[in-house]
Amino acid sequence: MLRWTGLALTAALILTFAGVAQEDVPAAPTSHPYYPLKKDSEWTYAVQGGPVKVKVVGTEKIKDTNCFKLETSAGGKPASTETVGVTKDGVQRFVVNGLSSEVPIMFLKNGAKKGDTWAVDTKVSGQVVKGTFTVDEVKVKVKDKDYDTLYVKTTDMEIGSTKTSVEYWFAKDVGIVKLKFSLGTQEATLELENYTPGK
């Protein structure tokens, strides 16, 4: 049976990747068409063991990047946090559970399209986080609803000494509608049950 603490941390790392200076940084946090980040936006996912909720609970600035703080809860209790920002390159994870990555981890490239790839190579609290993401464009059915998605995956990700594979399905104006991962002996698939956009 999956342990919620391990699942939540893994989900944060995956759903969830210090700062790189940008030119012409907007005055307010920006969003991405395939990952709409606004204060109070909330995603509820079905997963073995009960629902997982991800909510944008606030904003903060990391160096020159305006970021969003997301809280993941499992079993109705907060389990992990991450800080995500949209930079000139894409959607990047800056902090997970208070731990900063040496270089932010990009998990969705700006303008991503079929055939695109990019590499991640950084450290979080001394642990290597390394791998390559690839992009495809696919249709997926989630809870009887069809989505056109950007399908982003990595099969060679290393988090410390642990190998992991991650698959994201991003739908325009919704965000992550499906997520599948394996980390060591843990495997899980999260499917979107409900999305409430922030205002």
C-alpha positions in Angstrom: 0.0 0.0 0.0 1.3 3.5 -0.9 2.4 5.6 2.0 0.9 9.0 1.8 4.0 10.8 2.9 6.1 9.3 0.2 3.4 9.7 -2.4 2.8 13.4 -1.5 6.6 14.2 -1.7 6.9 12.3 -5.0 3.8 14.0 -6.4 5.2 17.4 -5.4 8.5 16.6 -7.1 6.6 15.5 -10.2 3.6 17.7 -10.2 5.3 19.5 -9.1 10.9 21.5 -10.3 17.9 28.8 -7.4 16.3 31.3 -9.5 17.6 32.4 -13.0 17.4 36.1 -13.8 15.1 37.1 -16.6 14.7 40.1 -18.7 11.4 42.0 -18.8 9.9 40.2 -15.8 6.2 41.0 -15.5 5.0 42.8 -12.4 2.6 40.1 -11.5 2.8 36.3 -11.7 2.1 34.9 -15.2 0.5 31.7 -16.2 0.9 29.1 -19.0 -1.9 28.0 -21.4 -1.4 24.4 -20.4 -0.9 25.0 -16.7 -3.2 27.9 -15.6 -1.8 29.1 -12.3 -4.0 31.6 -10.4 -4.5 32.1 -6.7 -7.1 29.6 -5.3 -7.0 27.4 -8.4 -7.6 23.8 -7.3 -7.2 20.4 -8.9 -8.7 17.2 -7.3 -7.2 13.9 -8.5 -8.4 10.3 -8.0 -5.7 7.9 -6.9 -5.4 4.7 -5.0 -6.0 5.4 -1.3 -8.2 8.5 -1.8 -8.2 11.9 -3.5 -5.2 14.1 -3.8 -5.8 17.9 -4.0 -3.4 20.5 -5.3 -4.3 24.1 -4.6 -2.6 27.5 -5.4 -2.4 29.0 -1.9 -0.3 32.1 -2.5 2.4 33.9 -4.5 6.0 34.7 -3.7 9.0 36.1 -5.5 12.2 34.1 -5.9 15.0 36.4 -7.1 13.5 37.9 -10.3 10.7 35.4 -10.8 7.1 35.8 -9.6 6.0 32.4 -8.4 3.0 30.5 -7.1 3.0 28.3 -4.0 1.0 25.1 -4.4 -0.1 22.9 -1.5 -0.8 19.2 -2.0 -3.1 17.5 0.5 -3.9 13.8 0.9 -6.6 12.5 3.2 -7.7 16.0 3.8 -4.4 17.0 5.4 -1.6 19.1 3.9 1.2 16.8 2.9 3.7 18.9 0.8 4.3 22.2 -0.9 6.1 23.4 -4.0 6.9 26.8 -5.5 6.4 27.0 -9.3 7.1 29.9 -11.6 6.6 30.6 -15.3 9.8 31.9 -16.8 10.8 32.8 -20.4 11.7 29.1 -20.9 8.7 27.4 -19.3 7.0 26.3 -16.1 9.7 25.5 -13.6 9.8 24.1 -10.0 11.9 26.3 -7.7 11.2 24.8 -4.3 9.8 21.5 -2.9 8.9 21.3 0.8 11.2 24.2 1.6 14.2 22.8 -0.4 15.5 24.8 -3.3 16.9 23.3 -6.4 20.3 24.7 -7.6 18.7 25.3 -11.0 14.9 25.4 -11.3 13.4 22.2 -12.8 11.5 22.8 -16.0 8.6 20.3 -16.4 6.7 22.2 -19.2 8.5 24.1 -21.9 7.0 27.3 -23.4 5.7 26.6 -26.9 6.1 22.8 -26.4 5.1 20.7 -29.4 5.5 17.2 -30.6 9.1 16.1 -30.9 10.5 18.7 -28.4 13.0 17.5 -25.7 14.9 19.2 -22.9 17.2 18.1 -20.1 17.1 18.5 -16.4 20.3 18.4 -14.4 20.4 20.0 -11.0 20.6 19.2 -7.3 18.0 19.5 -4.5 19.4 19.3 -1.0 22.6 17.6 -2.3 20.7 15.0 -4.3 21.0 14.8 -8.1 17.8 15.4 -10.1 18.6 14.5 -13.7 16.8 13.3 -16.8 15.3 14.2 -20.2 11.7 15.2 -21.0 10.1 14.5 -24.4 6.8 15.9 -25.8 4.0 14.4 -27.9 0.5 15.6 -28.7 -2.2 13.0 -27.9 -5.9 12.6 -27.1 -6.7 11.1 -23.7 -9.9 10.1 -22.0 -10.1 10.9 -18.3 -13.3 10.2 -16.3 -15.4 9.9 -19.5 -14.1 13.3 -20.9 -11.8 13.6 -23.9 -8.9 16.0 -23.9 -6.4 17.1 -26.5 -3.1 17.1 -24.5 0.6 17.8 -24.5 2.0 14.5 -23.4 5.3 15.1 -21.5 7.3 12.2 -20.2 10.7 11.1 -18.9 11.8 7.5 -18.5 15.3 8.1 -17.3 14.8 10.5 -14.4 17.1 10.1 -11.4 16.2 11.5 -8.0 19.2 10.8 -5.8 19.9 7.1 -6.3 16.4 6.3 -7.3 15.3 5.9 -10.9 11.8 7.2 -11.9 9.6 7.5 -14.9 7.0 10.3 -15.2 4.2 10.9 -17.6 2.1 14.1 -17.7 -0.9 14.9 -19.8 -1.5 18.7 -19.9 -4.8 20.0 -21.3 -5.2 23.6 -22.4 -6.9 25.9 -19.9 -7.0 23.0 -17.4 -3.5 21.8 -16.5 -2.5 18.3 -15.6 -5.5 16.0 -16.3 -3.5 12.8 -15.8 -0.2 11.9 -14.2 1.5 8.5 -14.0 4.8 7.7 -12.3 7.0 5.1 -10.8 9.6 5.8 -8.1 11.4 2.8 -6.8 8.8 0.3 -5.8 6.0 2.9 -5.8 3.7 3.4 -8.8 0.6 5.5 -9.1 -1.8 7.0 -11.6 -3.6 10.3 -10.8 -6.7 11.3 -12.9 -8.4 14.6 -12.7 -11.8 14.5 -11.0 -12.4 18.3 -10.7 -10.7 21.5 -11.6 -11.8 24.9 -10.1 -10.0 27.9 -11.7 -8.9 30.7 -9.4 -10.3 34.2 -9.8 
